Amino acid sequence: MEDVLTENPPPSRFFQEDLNNFVQPPESLPSPFIIFSNPKPELPLRPSLLIIAISSPSLYIFHSLPSKTLLGSLIMPEVPFSGNTMEPSLEDKSCNIYSLSSADHKNLTLLVSVQLPVSPERSNLVSRLLIAKDIIPERVIILDSIQSRNFRGRLSPDETLAAKLETSAEKKATTHTGLVNLDYFPSGSVIDGLSASLLSRCQLKNRRGTLVISWPEFGPSVIRFVGALLKKIVPSLDVASVNKDLEKNSSRTGLKKDTWLDSDLYT
């Protein structure tokens, strides 16, 4: 007689997906949100230009700009505040929103520094917050870095380059200040993550949107390159202080790649 306690159980009559129906679903994360500073600006904000920095060079430039006003911060509930400083720092895991002019100015320019990790699953929610909800921009420029694993071709660490992707509305526009001479991102290469989600959001909302991707991912040469591009886009942008800081850091004896990575220039 078979022992029901020791014999192997018979095959299950359920499929694997049916068995999953009995498992408690994981708790969903709270949605990200934006906290605006006091006094709270009139919403939605309607800037003529929204520049979103994701790459290390662009984050360093934004951090070094002296004439900017903190408007608010985008909060990701899953990202802890521990380790962040009271004053904005490149070492913080934060996403701050700045203005380059007063809120009542007709040519309001907003800057967003994305210094926190955004997973692919959360990129769409973040894109909705930054574009066409509380912030309705006329034009969007996204600054990111080329990932060598997603690039079709060979990238030299000693070569500085940039490429772009545009929405249909941007291609139809008559003005392309500062970015007209950039080549398009080569066919066969891949853009993913938050920058791709932001550009898709611009396309969906029929906004003028440009994604500028630069190489290498760090270093003084690419910072100067991105700074010159931003100066063409926003002529009033004060990048002189950025160049002074670069000269100061570059003049150190024995400054190498690891020094840039270990310093407070990059997060």
C-alpha positions as CSV (number, residue, x, y, z in Angstrom):
1,M,0.0,0.0,0.0
2,E,1.3,3.4,-0.9
3,D,2.2,5.9,1.8
4,V,0.5,9.2,1.1
5,L,2.9,11.0,3.3
6,T,6.1,10.0,1.6
7,E,5.0,9.5,-2.0
8,N,5.5,12.3,-4.5
9,P,2.3,14.3,-5.0
10,P,0.4,13.9,-8.4
11,P,0.8,16.5,-11.0
12,S,-1.1,19.7,-10.4
13,R,-4.3,20.2,-12.4
14,F,-3.6,24.0,-12.5
15,F,-1.4,25.9,-14.9
16,Q,1.3,28.0,-13.4
17,E,-0.5,31.3,-14.2
18,D,-3.6,29.9,-12.4
19,L,-1.5,29.1,-9.3
20,N,-0.3,32.7,-9.3
21,N,-3.9,33.8,-8.8
22,F,-3.7,32.6,-5.2
23,V,-0.6,34.7,-4.4
24,Q,-1.1,38.1,-2.8
25,P,-0.2,40.8,-5.4
26,P,2.8,43.0,-4.4
27,E,2.0,46.4,-2.9
28,S,2.1,49.1,-5.5
29,L,4.5,52.0,-4.9
30,P,3.0,55.5,-4.3
31,S,3.1,57.7,-7.3
32,P,5.8,60.4,-7.6
33,F,4.8,64.0,-7.0
34,I,6.1,67.5,-7.1
35,I,6.4,69.8,-4.1
36,F,6.6,73.5,-4.9
37,S,8.3,76.1,-2.7
38,N,6.5,78.9,-0.9
39,P,5.0,81.0,-2.2
40,K,3.6,78.3,-4.5
41,P,3.6,79.5,-8.1
42,E,0.4,79.6,-10.1
43,L,-0.1,76.2,-11.8
44,P,0.3,75.0,-14.4
45,L,3.6,76.6,-15.2
46,R,3.9,77.6,-18.9
47,P,7.6,78.0,-19.6
48,S,8.8,78.9,-23.1
49,L,11.7,76.5,-22.6
50,L,12.1,73.4,-20.3
51,I,15.6,72.0,-20.1
52,I,16.0,68.6,-18.4
53,A,19.5,67.5,-17.3
54,I,20.1,63.8,-16.9
55,S,23.7,63.4,-18.0
56,S,26.6,64.1,-15.6
57,P,28.0,67.0,-17.6
58,S,24.7,68.8,-17.8
59,L,24.0,68.2,-14.1
60,Y,27.4,69.7,-13.2
61,I,26.6,72.8,-15.4
62,F,23.2,73.3,-13.8
63,H,24.7,72.9,-10.3
64,S,27.3,75.6,-11.1
65,L,24.9,78.2,-12.5
66,P,24.7,81.1,-10.0
67,S,21.5,82.8,-11.3
68,K,18.8,80.3,-10.7
69,T,15.8,80.0,-8.3
70,L,14.6,76.8,-6.7
71,L,10.9,76.4,-7.5
72,G,10.3,72.9,-6.3
73,S,11.4,69.2,-6.2
74,L,10.0,66.0,-7.7
75,I,9.7,63.3,-5.0
76,M,10.1,59.6,-5.7
77,P,8.7,57.8,-2.6
78,E,11.0,54.8,-3.1
79,V,14.2,57.0,-3.0
80,P,15.2,57.8,0.6
81,F,16.3,61.2,1.7
82,S,19.1,59.9,3.9
83,G,22.4,61.3,2.9
84,N,21.0,64.4,1.2
85,T,22.3,67.8,2.3
86,M,20.2,70.9,3.3
87,E,21.6,72.8,0.3
88,P,21.5,71.4,-3.2
89,S,24.5,69.2,-3.9
90,L,25.6,67.0,-6.8
91,E,25.9,64.1,-4.3
92,D,22.2,64.3,-3.4
93,K,19.6,61.9,-4.8
94,S,17.2,64.6,-5.8
95,C,15.2,66.1,-8.7
96,N,15.1,69.9,-8.3
97,I,13.2,72.3,-10.5
98,Y,14.8,75.8,-11.1
99,S,13.8,78.9,-12.9
100,L,16.1,81.3,-14.7
101,S,13.6,84.2,-14.6
102,S,10.7,85.5,-12.5
103,A,7.5,83.5,-12.7
104,D,5.6,86.3,-14.4
105,H,8.1,86.7,-17.2
106,K,6.8,85.8,-20.6
107,N,10.0,83.9,-21.6
108,L,10.2,81.8,-18.5
109,T,12.9,79.1,-18.7
110,L,12.8,76.1,-16.3
111,L,15.7,73.8,-15.5
112,V,15.3,70.3,-14.1
113,S,18.2,68.4,-12.5
114,V,17.5,64.7,-12.4
115,Q,20.0,63.3,-9.9
116,L,18.0,60.4,-8.6
117,P,17.6,56.9,-10.2
118,V,14.4,56.5,-12.2
119,S,13.6,52.9,-13.1
120,P,12.1,52.1,-16.5
121,E,8.8,51.2,-14.9
122,R,8.5,54.6,-13.3
123,S,9.8,56.7,-16.2
124,N,6.3,57.2,-17.7
125,L,5.0,58.6,-14.4
126,V,7.9,61.0,-14.0
127,S,7.5,62.1,-17.7
128,R,3.8,62.9,-17.1
129,L,4.7,65.1,-14.1
130,L,7.4,67.1,-15.9
131,I,5.5,67.5,-19.2
132,A,1.9,68.6,-19.7
133,K,0.6,68.3,-16.2
134,D,1.9,70.9,-13.7
135,I,4.4,72.1,-16.3
136,I,3.2,72.8,-19.8
137,P,6.3,73.9,-21.8
138,E,6.4,75.2,-25.4
139,R,9.7,73.6,-26.0
140,V,11.6,70.8,-24.3
141,I,15.4,70.0,-24.4
142,I,16.6,66.8,-22.8
143,L,20.3,66.3,-22.1
144,D,21.6,62.8,-21.7
145,S,24.8,60.8,-22.4
146,I,25.4,58.1,-25.0
147,Q,25.6,54.6,-23.5
148,S,28.3,52.7,-25.3
149,R,26.3,49.4,-25.0
150,N,23.4,51.0,-27.0
151,F,25.5,52.7,-29.6
152,R,26.0,51.2,-33.1
153,G,29.6,52.0,-33.9
154,R,32.9,52.7,-32.1
155,L,33.2,55.4,-29.5
156,S,36.7,56.8,-28.7
157,P,37.2,58.0,-25.1
158,D,39.2,60.9,-26.5
159,E,36.5,62.1,-28.9
160,T,33.8,64.6,-27.9
161,L,30.6,64.4,-29.9
162,A,26.8,64.9,-29.6
163,A,23.8,63.9,-31.6
164,K,20.1,64.6,-31.4
165,L,16.6,63.2,-31.8
166,E,13.6,65.4,-32.4
167,T,9.8,65.3,-32.3
168,S,7.7,66.0,-35.4
169,A,6.7,69.4,-34.0
170,E,10.4,70.3,-33.6
171,K,11.3,69.3,-37.1
172,K,8.5,71.4,-38.5
173,A,9.5,74.5,-36.5
174,T,11.2,77.4,-38.3
175,T,13.6,78.2,-35.4
176,H,16.3,75.7,-34.2
177,T,18.5,77.9,-32.1
178,G,21.8,76.3,-31.2
179,L,21.0,72.7,-32.3
180,V,20.7,73.0,-36.1
181,N,24.3,71.8,-36.7
182,L,24.0,68.6,-34.6
183,D,23.8,65.3,-36.5
184,Y,20.9,62.9,-35.9
185,F,21.4,59.9,-33.7
186,P,22.5,57.1,-36.0
187,S,20.0,54.5,-37.1
188,G,20.4,51.2,-35.3
189,S,21.4,52.8,-32.0
190,V,19.1,52.7,-29.0
191,I,17.8,55.2,-26.5
192,D,16.0,54.0,-23.4
193,G,15.1,55.0,-19.9
194,L,13.8,58.3,-18.7
195,S,15.2,60.4,-21.7
196,A,13.3,58.2,-24.2
197,S,10.1,58.4,-22.1
198,L,10.4,62.2,-22.0
199,L,10.8,62.5,-25.7
200,S,7.9,60.2,-26.3
201,R,5.8,62.3,-24.0
202,C,6.7,65.4,-26.1
203,Q,5.7,63.6,-29.3
204,L,2.4,62.4,-27.7
205,K,1.5,65.9,-26.6
206,N,2.7,67.5,-29.9
207,R,5.4,69.5,-28.2
208,R,8.6,70.7,-29.6
209,G,11.1,68.3,-28.1
210,T,14.8,67.6,-28.7
211,L,16.9,64.9,-27.0
212,V,20.6,65.8,-27.1
213,I,23.0,62.9,-26.2
214,S,26.7,63.5,-25.7
215,W,29.9,61.5,-25.4
216,P,32.0,60.8,-23.3
217,E,29.9,60.4,-20.2
218,F,32.2,62.6,-18.0
219,G,35.3,64.9,-18.3
220,P,36.1,68.6,-18.8
221,S,36.0,68.5,-22.6
222,V,32.3,67.3,-22.8
223,I,31.3,69.7,-20.1
224,R,32.7,72.6,-22.1
225,F,31.0,71.2,-25.2
226,V,27.6,70.9,-23.5
227,G,28.0,74.3,-22.0
228,A,28.6,75.9,-25.4
229,L,25.5,74.2,-26.7
230,L,23.4,75.6,-23.8
231,K,24.9,79.1,-24.3
232,K,23.6,79.0,-27.9
233,I,20.2,77.9,-26.8
234,V,19.9,80.4,-23.9
235,P,22.3,83.3,-24.7
236,S,21.7,84.8,-21.2
237,L,23.0,81.7,-19.5
238,D,26.1,82.4,-17.4
239,V,28.5,79.6,-18.1
240,A,31.6,81.7,-17.2
241,S,31.7,80.4,-13.7
242,V,31.4,76.8,-15.0
243,N,34.5,77.3,-17.2
244,K,36.4,78.8,-14.2
245,D,35.7,75.8,-12.1
246,L,36.8,73.5,-14.9
247,E,40.1,75.4,-15.3
248,K,40.7,75.2,-11.5
249,N,40.1,71.4,-11.4
250,S,41.9,70.7,-14.7
251,S,45.0,72.6,-13.5
252,R,45.6,70.2,-10.6
253,T,48.6,68.0,-11.0
254,G,47.9,64.4,-11.7
255,L,44.2,64.9,-12.3
256,K,42.9,61.7,-13.9
257,K,39.5,60.1,-14.8
258,D,39.1,58.6,-11.3
259,T,39.6,62.0,-9.7
260,W,36.6,63.4,-11.7
261,L,34.5,60.4,-10.7
262,D,35.4,60.6,-7.0
263,S,34.9,64.3,-6.7
264,D,31.6,66.1,-6.2
265,L,31.3,66.9,-9.9
266,Y,29.3,63.7,-10.6
267,T,26.6,61.8,-8.8
